[in-house]
Amino acid sequence: MTDAVRVDLGGAQLARPLLNPICDLYDEVFSEPPFFWREDESELHRERLLGLLEDPSFGIAVIRVGVELVGFAYGFTVPPDTKRWSRLVEPVSVQMTSEWPGRTFLLFDYAVRNGYRGRGIGRTLHDALLGSRTEERATLTVQPMATDTKRIYEHWGWYQVGQVEGGPTAAAPTFDMYLRDSLDDLRAKAQATP
């Protein structure tokens, strides 16, 4: 790579001007196997993202090489009245499912352009976004057939807590739900990086 790699962190103000490139990259990544792709997924993704931009807890990390967007990761704080944990196929402990303000960050969408994988860009996105958050822990969902993605998350300190059924506008019929109990190590790493 001869162009400079730039990581930017922010909220809706960073994401709004990048809406089309984010949506294009999402379509490029998730319309290919092993991911399940609905006919209307591109439109649904755009609608979900536009809705998330209205959440004051929304956070995003993007990586550009030169002017090209090559990766993004974004999410929001899980609200205390969430139904997220009630959708698990098999119930888990109340200690795991209890939410309060600022307890859990939901890593909602995350993608790296195919030609840039294996270069540390994904890890940089992951660590930058989660290291910038104040929540105690984080959660995410992964399509079950994305075994390589799940292995990467597990290597980065995530573990599977169950499986959830997707709703009528979900990207897939089912998802494996993951949890990362603490973000302290990523915050410390972010503070140590100049």
C-alpha positions as CSV (number, residue, x, y, z in Angstrom):
1,M,0.0,0.0,0.0
2,T,1.4,3.3,-1.0
3,D,-1.5,5.5,0.2
4,A,-1.7,6.4,3.8
5,V,-4.1,4.4,6.1
6,R,-6.3,6.7,8.1
7,V,-8.6,5.7,11.0
8,D,-11.4,8.0,12.0
9,L,-13.7,7.7,15.0
10,G,-16.9,9.6,15.6
11,G,-20.6,9.5,15.6
12,A,-23.4,10.4,13.1
13,Q,-21.5,13.5,11.9
14,L,-18.7,11.2,10.6
15,A,-21.1,8.6,9.2
16,R,-23.6,10.8,7.3
17,P,-21.3,12.0,4.6
18,L,-20.0,8.4,4.2
19,L,-23.5,6.8,3.9
20,N,-23.2,5.8,0.3
21,P,-19.7,4.3,0.6
22,I,-20.6,2.5,3.8
23,C,-23.7,1.0,2.1
24,D,-21.8,0.1,-1.0
25,L,-19.1,-1.7,1.1
26,Y,-21.8,-3.5,3.1
27,D,-23.4,-4.7,-0.1
28,E,-20.0,-5.8,-1.5
29,V,-19.1,-7.8,1.6
30,F,-22.4,-9.3,2.8
31,S,-23.9,-10.2,-0.6
32,E,-21.1,-12.9,-1.1
33,P,-20.9,-16.3,0.5
34,P,-20.9,-17.4,3.3
35,F,-23.4,-14.8,4.2
36,F,-27.2,-15.0,3.7
37,W,-28.4,-12.3,1.4
38,R,-32.0,-11.2,1.1
39,E,-33.3,-9.6,-2.1
40,D,-34.1,-6.4,-0.2
41,E,-31.1,-6.5,2.1
42,S,-29.4,-3.5,0.6
43,E,-32.5,-1.3,1.2
44,L,-33.0,-2.7,4.7
45,H,-29.4,-2.1,5.6
46,R,-29.6,1.6,4.5
47,E,-32.9,2.0,6.6
48,R,-31.3,0.4,9.7
49,L,-28.2,2.6,9.4
50,L,-30.2,5.8,8.9
51,G,-32.2,4.9,12.0
52,L,-29.1,4.2,14.0
53,L,-27.7,7.6,13.1
54,E,-30.5,9.2,15.2
55,D,-29.3,7.3,18.3
56,P,-27.1,9.6,20.4
57,S,-25.0,6.7,21.6
58,F,-24.1,5.7,17.9
59,G,-20.3,5.3,17.4
60,I,-18.4,4.5,14.2
61,A,-14.8,3.8,13.2
62,V,-13.8,3.9,9.5
63,I,-10.6,3.2,7.8
64,R,-9.6,4.8,4.5
65,V,-6.6,4.1,2.3
66,G,-6.1,7.3,0.4
67,V,-9.7,8.4,-0.3
68,E,-11.1,4.8,-0.5
69,L,-13.2,3.5,2.4
70,V,-11.9,0.1,3.1
71,G,-13.6,-0.7,6.4
72,F,-16.1,0.3,8.9
73,A,-17.4,-0.8,12.3
74,Y,-20.4,0.8,14.1
75,G,-22.9,0.3,16.9
76,F,-24.7,1.8,19.8
77,T,-25.4,1.4,23.5
78,V,-27.9,-1.3,24.3
79,P,-30.8,0.4,26.2
80,P,-31.9,-0.9,29.6
81,D,-35.4,-1.9,28.2
82,T,-33.9,-4.0,25.3
83,K,-35.6,-7.1,24.1
84,R,-32.3,-8.3,22.7
85,W,-31.7,-11.0,25.3
86,S,-35.3,-12.3,25.2
87,R,-34.8,-13.4,21.6
88,L,-32.2,-16.1,22.6
89,V,-33.4,-19.6,21.6
90,E,-32.1,-20.9,24.9
91,P,-32.3,-18.7,27.9
92,V,-29.2,-17.5,29.8
93,S,-28.6,-16.2,33.3
94,V,-30.3,-13.0,34.5
95,Q,-26.8,-11.7,35.4
96,M,-25.9,-11.9,31.7
97,T,-29.1,-10.4,30.4
98,S,-29.6,-7.5,32.9
99,E,-29.0,-4.2,31.3
100,W,-28.5,-0.7,32.8
101,P,-27.4,2.6,31.2
102,G,-24.0,2.2,29.8
103,R,-23.5,-1.6,30.4
104,T,-23.4,-3.0,26.9
105,F,-22.2,-1.7,23.5
106,L,-23.7,-3.5,20.5
107,L,-21.3,-3.9,17.6
108,F,-24.0,-3.7,15.0
109,D,-22.2,-3.9,11.6
110,Y,-18.6,-4.4,10.7
111,A,-16.9,-4.9,7.3
112,V,-13.5,-4.8,5.6
113,R,-13.2,-4.8,1.8
114,N,-12.0,-8.1,0.5
115,G,-8.7,-6.9,-1.0
116,Y,-7.7,-5.4,2.4
117,R,-8.3,-8.4,4.6
118,G,-5.4,-10.1,6.3
119,R,-3.5,-6.7,6.8
120,G,-4.7,-5.9,10.3
121,I,-7.3,-3.5,9.2
122,G,-10.2,-5.4,10.8
123,R,-8.4,-5.6,14.1
124,T,-7.5,-1.9,14.0
125,L,-11.2,-1.1,13.4
126,H,-12.4,-3.4,16.1
127,D,-9.9,-2.2,18.7
128,A,-10.3,1.5,17.8
129,L,-14.1,1.5,18.1
130,L,-14.4,-0.7,21.2
131,G,-11.4,1.1,22.8
132,S,-13.2,4.4,22.4
133,R,-16.4,3.2,24.2
134,T,-17.3,3.7,27.8
135,E,-19.6,0.7,28.2
136,E,-18.5,-2.2,30.4
137,R,-18.9,-4.9,27.8
138,A,-20.0,-5.6,24.2
139,T,-22.2,-7.9,22.2
140,L,-22.6,-8.8,18.5
141,T,-24.3,-11.3,16.3
142,V,-22.7,-13.3,13.5
143,Q,-24.4,-15.4,10.8
144,P,-23.8,-19.0,11.8
145,M,-22.2,-20.0,8.5
146,A,-19.6,-17.3,8.8
147,T,-17.1,-19.7,10.6
148,D,-14.0,-17.7,9.7
149,T,-15.5,-14.5,11.1
150,K,-16.5,-16.3,14.3
151,R,-13.0,-17.7,14.7
152,I,-11.5,-14.2,14.4
153,Y,-13.9,-12.8,17.1
154,E,-13.1,-15.7,19.4
155,H,-9.4,-15.0,18.9
156,W,-10.1,-11.4,19.9
157,G,-11.8,-12.3,23.2
158,W,-15.5,-12.9,22.3
159,Y,-17.4,-16.0,23.2
160,Q,-20.8,-17.4,22.0
161,V,-23.6,-17.1,24.5
162,G,-26.4,-18.5,22.3
163,Q,-28.4,-18.2,19.1
164,V,-31.2,-15.8,18.2
165,E,-33.8,-15.9,15.5
166,G,-33.7,-13.0,13.1
167,G,-36.8,-10.8,12.8
168,P,-38.8,-9.9,9.7
169,T,-36.2,-7.3,8.6
170,A,-33.1,-9.1,9.9
171,A,-30.2,-9.8,7.5
172,A,-30.5,-13.5,8.2
173,P,-32.9,-16.0,9.6
174,T,-30.7,-16.8,12.6
175,F,-27.6,-15.4,14.3
176,D,-25.0,-16.6,16.8
177,M,-24.8,-14.1,19.6
178,Y,-21.4,-13.3,21.1
179,L,-20.3,-11.4,24.2
180,R,-17.1,-9.7,25.3
181,D,-17.2,-9.3,29.0
182,S,-14.9,-6.3,29.3
183,L,-13.5,-3.5,27.1
184,D,-10.8,-2.5,29.6
185,D,-7.9,-4.0,27.7
186,L,-9.0,-2.2,24.5
187,R,-9.3,1.2,26.3
188,A,-5.9,0.7,27.8
189,K,-4.5,-0.1,24.4
190,A,-6.1,3.0,22.9
191,Q,-4.7,5.2,25.7
192,A,-1.2,3.8,25.2
193,T,-1.3,4.5,21.4
194,P,-0.1,8.0,20.6
